Amino acid sequence: MRDQGYGKRGRVGRERRSGGDLEKNRETSALVLDYLPYGHPEDSRPVYQKKPLIHAIGEHKFVLMELSPKKDKIPAIYDQVYIGDGERDVIDHVVKKLRYNELTPTATMELSYVLEGVVKADEKRFITAFNNAKPITTRLHTLDLLPGIGKKLMWAILDERKKGPFSGFDDLTKRVKGLHHPEKIIARRIEEEIMDENTKYKLFVV
């Protein structure tokens, strides 16, 4: 398990807004997935012409993005960086929005750990995925979209929910037998939605 690194957040700076592609799905903070000291590996320019880049994911809407750090700022993987309006400490500007297949191998590998950390850190937000889940069609329920939740677990969750909302992940796993690590389940669903931009039903990714 590698989520322990998530808790070591760097300084939360404030940066000037850029990156027109992100205006619609605006984020104010992001988590670093990879730091590229010499930019893209396929960039054939001389080293002295290359500039560092960061691959990151927005904390709230899970937008993948490429960031340009300020001079001499070297964030670590899992660091939180501010990308909202006003003065920024670490990031100079948002370069562009990224697709999943544009992430570096390191960023791709770290994504699941970062997502799990986000879910754990904001349990109150994500327990609503179980407390507020509703039918989508007569044959499909929101809970069906969560990895590992079959019909048996779905009905167990719904039956327990009638007795009262789940206060958190511990309460959920205690009351619903056979359900383990809900934070991993949610993180995996978020990752699936990021990987496939054409996912028909999106629960978490904007």
C-alpha positions, 0 to 999 in steps of 0.5 A: 500500500503506497498511500502514506506518501499522499499525506506529505503535502507541500506548500500550498501556493497561489498562482496566476490562472491560465490554460483556457481548456480548464476554464469550464471545469475550473480547479483551484488546487491540484495534486502532483502526479509527476515532475518532468525536470526537462519537459517532455522526453520526446522534446528534441530541443537542446536541454538548455531550451527545455523547461520543467513540466508537471503532470497533475490532477485537480482535487475536486473535479479530477481534471488531468492537467499539465502545469508549468512550475515557477523557476527553482520550484520543484514539487514532489509527487503527491504535493498539493499546489494551488492553481486558482486566482491570485498569487501562486507560490509553486505554479506559474501557469496551467499549460493545458488539459491532458487526456489519460493516455497523455500522462507519463508512465510515472503519473499513470502509475501514481494516479490510483494512489493519489485518488485513493488518498483524495477519497480518504481525506474527504470521506464525508464527500464520498460516503454520499456515493452510497447514501445518495445512490439512486436508480438510473433506469428500471434495470440499472442502479448507480451502485451497479456502476461501482466496481465490485458491487454486484446485485447482492451487495447493492441490495444489502447497501439499500436495505441497511440505508433504510435504517439510516445513512452511513456515517462513514466508511467504517460504518458502511463496512460494519453494517454491510457484510462483504463490503471491504475498502469502499475508498478503493472502490470509489477511487477505482471508479474515478480512475475508470471515468478518467480513462474513458472520456466517453463513459456514459454515466459519470459519477465523479469526473466532470 
